[in-house]
Each structure stands twice: as structure tokens, then as C-alpha cells.
Amino acid sequence: MKTSILFKKIFSSVLFKSGSVDNKISQLCAQDLTLILMYHRVVPADQLVQAGMYVSPATFESHLIFLAKYFNVVPLNSLTVKKNRAGIRGKPSCVLTFDDGWQDFYEYAYPLLVKYQLPATVFLPTEFIGTGKQFWTDCFAGLLSHRQATIPEKLSCPDILPVVAYLDGLQGSFAKRLEAGIEYLKKYPLSKIEKVLAGLSEIWQVDLAGSGRNFLNWAEIAEMKDSGLISFGSHTVNHQILTTLDNTAIKNELIASRKELLQRNVVDSSCVSFCYPNGNHTKEIAAMVRSAGYHLAVTTRKGWNRADADKFTLKRIGIHEDMTSTPALFACRIAGLI
């Protein structure tokens, strides 16, 4: 275990036992603030997933137990009404959101949400749903994990050589190289990222093809919607970072994804929510989201939300295993104490 995580575990335990967490949450409740949590995947820890992208099923269950005690867990669409539900019975409101529409949500998270009867919203990249496609981030993880000896002369596309050379030269543990490589690639448009991945596949002698299904299918989505607990929103069509696209492409991503969700009866036209891929947005993009017919949008900006917050730039607190693996860590994370 990293020294920093061990220290945070000890420190969070002290804060939790001292009553500091209770006091902080009480203060936030008095300010009529709403908490939105951002999850990605709920999977066993032995799977090949970025450290900041998952919590284990056991950790997630501990979160639900904590939230049921300290919060009113409410649907995301409740935030569209003028007065939110913070402060009911002396508890602040909390919304659970899940990005990307991973199949493991159905396998691991959904049964626990049913068990504790707590609502959640899942944001879907419609082009990936019900397919065997992979995000480029997972393609890169697969290439990196199966990397063979480098053969630079095999590279058939010299214009991407500087990017490929940078990624080929990454040092450190697998987790560090994966994190660094993904952050480096995010600044490029998808077309270039795909060329780079093909180049890495050549020089590392690794097949790009994935195996199995990573994302939910429409039957699973329909079943969960019918439960009355799970709602859905748009995460664009192709999960591209919107700030890397021109306005025409952005509009297409917004309109086409919303249209498909409505046609499949996945969302109610009275409240269609949106999630910015990677959180990247501008004032202009937020205005385009509103114009496309959405009713609210969430970002990756950390914090709680006031009742009068801009509904198209809502803040969330990211949740992952390292920082929330104990109830004390989780409590301090959402209270903003660590």
C-alpha cells in the first residue's frame, strides 16, 4: 500500500471518530447543498482497470450503507425542480451517477442498489451500447499490458512517431505508465489517437482486437429502467472529448445520442440529462447542451451544489477505490476533509 494512502486511512479514521465528519455534513446540510457522486466501474480489484476508475463491490456496498444513514439518496431529475430535497429529516441530498454504461454496473452495482432500494443514474455513450467496441483507453491498457519487445522499424505511419516514441518510453509501474499515457493522449482528437494505437500495435506486436463485451446492452437497460430505481442520460454518441471537436461535430454528438435514447424509450422527454466526457466543457458547449434539449449536465469539477447552481455545470465528487476503501475514507472524501 502506498504510504500516502496509509496515512490518509489513519488520518480519516481519527477524523471520523472525532465527530469532525458529522459536524461537516451538518454544516453542508444547513447550507442546503446537494452532493453528486461520480462512479465509473464496480468490479473486483483483480481486473485490469485504471486505479481511479473503479470501486470493488464490497466497497460500494459499504458506501450505500453509509449514504443510507447520513443522506437522502434522490434521483438526478429531482435537481430540476426549483427547490431540491436537501434538508429533509435533517439530512442533505445525494445523487449517485455512473459514467460510461459499463456492463459491470448491471452485474455488480445494480443488485446492490436494488438491495438497498437506492436510485442512480447511468450515462450512456450510445454508439458503444450493446456492442463489442472498446474505449480507446481500454485499447491502450490492453496494448500496454501485452507489450512485446519494441520494433520501431515496423511503424508504417511516421507522422505519429513523436507520440508513439513518447508512449514507448514511459517508465515506472504498469499503473503509472497507463495513467501517464492516457492523460497524454487525451489532448489529441480521436482520429489521431486511433492512428497512435495502431502504431503501438505494430511496434509492440499486440493485436488491437478486444475480447468480450464491456458495455451494457439495451435489454439490460430496459430491465433496470423498469425497476424504477435506475435512470439514464447521455454521454454523447462516441465518447469523444467535446473540446477537441468543432461545433458541428459537437451538435451531432448531442442531438444523435438524445434522439436514440428517446426513440428507445430509455429516457423521459421531460428530463434528459447529460454528462460531459472527461468533464471537459466550455460556456459555449454548455449552452449547446441546453439548446439540444437537455435539462441538466454534470461535470467532473469537485464540490457540492447550491440550490441555485447552474444546472448545466453541476459539480460532482469522484469516487474510486484507493480514496474510499473504508467508511472513514469515504466519509472524509465526500465531506471534503481529505
N, C-alpha and C positions, 0 to 999 in steps of 0.2 A: 504494500500500500504506500502511495506517495506520502511524504512527510506532511505536505500541506493539507491533504485530506484528513490524515490522522489528527492533526492539530485542530482542524475545523470540527471533527467529530467530538473531540474533548471540549472545545470551547462552546459548541452548540448545546452539549449536554448540560454544561454549567448554566448557560442562559435559560435553558428550558426549565431546569429545576428551580431556578431562582424566581421564576414568575415573570421574567422580562418579556417573554413571548406573549403571555396572556395580556400583559399591560399594553404591548404594542398593538396587538389585534384589537383590543378595546378602543384604543385611540383612533385606529383606522375606521372602526365601526362608527364612532361618534362623528367622523367627518363625512359619512355617507359615501364611502368609496367602495368600488367593486373590483374584485380580483378576477383576472382571467389567466388560467394556467395553460401553458403550451407544452403539449406532449408530442412525440413523434411515434416511437415504437414501444410496444410492450412485449419483450422477448426474453428468453433465458439468456444469462450473461455469457454463455459459451458461443454465441453466434457471432459471425463476422459483421459487426456493426460499429460505426463510429461511437466513441465514448459518449459524446454529447447528444446522441440520437435515441437513447433507449432508457427504459427502466425495466427491471425484472418484474414478473408477475407478483412475486411476494412483496416487493417494494411498492408496487402500485396498489395492492390491497391495503397495505399499511397507510398509504395516502388517503384512500377512500374512508377508512375508519377515522382518521384524524379529521378529515373535512366534514364528515357527518356530525362530528361532535362540536366543531368550532364554527361551522359555516352553514348558510343556506345555499345548497348547490342548486343553481337555477339554469334553465335553458338559455342559450345565447340570445334567442329572439326576445327575451324579456327585457333586454337592454334597449330595445327600440321604443319602448313606452317612455313617456316624459319622466315619470318617477320610477326609478328602479326599486328593487326589493331589498336594498341594504337596510339593515337595522331591524328586520322582522325578528321578534323574540330576542332582541339583543345581539343578534349575530349578523356579520356582514355577508354580502352575497359573493358567491364564487361560481365561475363558469369553467367547465372543462372543455378544452379544444384539442384536437389531434390533427396534425398536418400530414398530408400525402396519401391517405387512404390505403395504408399497408394492410395486407391480408392478416397479419398477426393481430390487428385490432379485433377482428372477428373471433380469432382463436383464443386470445388471452384476455384482452381488455373487456370485451362485450359481456362475457359471462359474469365478470366481477361487478360490472355496472348493473347488470340485472339482479345479482345477489343483493346489492345494497340499494337498489332502486334509485340510482343517481343518473341524471341526464348528462349527455355530452354531445358535442358537435364534431363531425369529421369533415375535413376539407379535401375535395376530390380533384385530382388532375385528370380530366375526363378521357384524354387520349390513352391513358395507361390502364384504366379500369377494365377488368375482365380480359386482360391481355398478358402475354409473357414478356412484355417490354421491361427494360430496366432504366432507372435514372442513370445519368452519366456518372454520378458519384459512386454508384454501386459497380458500374463497369470498371471505374478506376480502382476501386478496392479489390475487385477480382483480379485485375491485371497485376496489381502490386503484390498480392498475396501469392500468386503463382509465377512470379517473375523468374526467368531463367537468366543465364549469363547474357549480357548485353552484346548485340551485334549491330553496331552503328551503321555499317555499310549497307544494311538491309533497308534503311529508311528511303522510301521512294518519293517522299514529299519534302524537299529541302526547305520550303518556306516556313515550316513549323519547327525547324531544327533548334532554334534558341529555346523554345518552350519545352520541347522534348528533352533537350540536354539538361535543363534546369530540373525537371522531374526525375530524370535518370540519376542525377547527382545528389538527390536528397539523402540525408544521413539521419541516424538515430533509430529508435524503435519503430516497429510497424505502425503503431498508433500515431506517433509523431509525424512520420512520413506521410501517412494517409491524411491527417489533419492539414498539414502544410500544403500538400499537393492540391487538395480540394479548395482551400482558401485561395491559392494562387490561380487556379483555373476559373474561379467564379467571375473574374473580371472580363473574361472573354465571351463573345457570343457563342451560342450552341453550335453553330456551323464549324467554328474553329476548334472548339473542344472535341467535337466528333473526329475531326482530322487528327488532332493530337492523340486521341485514344487509339485510333487506327495505327498511327505511327509507333506508339508504345507497344501495341500488339505485335507489330513487325519486329522491332528490335529486341523485345523481351521474349518472343516466341510463345505467346499465350493467345489462345483463342478468345475472341471478344464475346462469343455467344454465351448467354446466361443459361441457367437451368431452373426449371420450376416457375411458379407464379408468385410474384411479390405483392401484387395488389388485390384489393377486394374485387369481386365480380358483382354484377348488377343484381343477381338473385340474393346474395348475402346482404347487399344494401337494402333491398326491398324488405327482407325479413326484419332487419334491425329498425327500419323506419316504422314498420307496422307495430313494433313493440311499444311505440310511444315515448321511448327513452332517448333514442338516437336521432339527431337531425344532421343534415348535410349542407355543405356550402361549396362554393367554387374555389379551386386552387389553380385556375386557368385551364387551358387545354393541354399544353405541352410542358408545364412546369418550368418555363423559362423565366429568368430574372427580368422583370419588366423594364428596368432601367437600361438594359442592353438592347432594347428593341425600339424601332421607330413607332410613331403614333398609330400608323395603320395596323401594324402587327399587334400592338397593344390592344387596340379596339377589337381585333379579330379574336384574340385570346379571351377577352372579357365577354364578348357577345356570344361566341360559339359555345363556350362552356356553360354559360347561364341557360342558353337555349336547350342544350341537351339535357341538363338537369330538370328543366321544366317539362320537356317532352316525355321524359321517363318517369315523371311524377315523383321525383326524388325530393323536390323542394316545393314549398308553397309560395305562390307568386306574391303573397302579402309580406313575405320576409325572406329575401335571398341574401345570404351572407357571403363574404369574400375574404380570402387570405392571400396576402402578397407573398409570392415565392421568395424565400430567403429574407423576407421583411422589407426588401428594397422598394422604395416608392418616393415620389415627389408630390408636391401640391398639385401639379398638373395631372399626374397619374391618379391621385385620389379623386380629383374632380371627374376624370374619365370613368372611374369605377361608379361614382354616383350617377353619372349620365347614362351608363349602361343598364341601369335598373336595379342596382344592388341597394340594400338598406343599411348595411354597416360593413366595415372591413377591419381586420386585425393585422397588427404589425408584429415585429419582434422587439420593439422598444420596451425596455424593462420598466415595470411600475404598475401601480393600481390606477383605476379610472374614476374620476369625479362624475357625478350625475350629469353635469353639463359638458362632458368631454366630447370632442369631435368624434362622431360615430364612424368616421372613415379612416381614423388613425388611432384605433384603440390599442392600448398597451397590453402586453402580456408578460408573464414571468416564465421563462424557460425551465423545464423540469427534466433532469436526467439523473442517471444512477449515482454517479460519483458524489453529487452535491445533495442528494436526497435519500440516501440509502437507509437512514434511521429516522424515526419520527422527529427527533430533535433537530437533525439537519434540515429536514423538510420544513418544519415549523419556522426555523430561523431564515431559511431561504425565502419563504413567501412573506415573512414579516419584514424582510429587508435588513436583517441583523447581521448577515454574513454574505 
